[in-house]
Amino acid sequence: MKDPYLDELKNDFNKYSSDLKKLKKKLLKAAPQEQEKIIKQIDNIAKQMEKNQKQSTKVTKSRIKERRLKK
């Protein structure tokens, strides 16, 4: 299904995934004091990813419903 908004959500999700990978590497090398800050960043990104997935699901369901109604 081609949809600009869904494509944007997918791109955002990929960016979050990339950011998480970078933070994971950084976390393993960080001093204990820095680890707390990094963990908070990881939590924030995880929350954004969750919101992104919920929004993506809603939009997908809406698009499917629209297609059904057009037929």
LINTAJO-V845063 format. One record per pair of residues at least 12 apart in sequence whose C-alpha atoms are under 8 Angstrom apart, sorted by the first residue. I is the first residue (numbers start at 1). J is the second residue. D is the distance in whole Angstrom. If there is no record, write none. Layout:
BEGIN
I/J/D ; I/J/D
END
This chain:
BEGIN
6/56/6 ; 6/59/7 ; 6/60/8 ; 9/52/6 ; 9/56/7 ; 12/52/8 ; 13/49/6 ; 13/52/7 ; 16/45/6 ; 16/48/8 ; 16/49/7 ; 20/42/6 ; 20/45/7 ; 23/38/7 ; 23/42/7 ; 26/38/8 ; 27/39/8
END
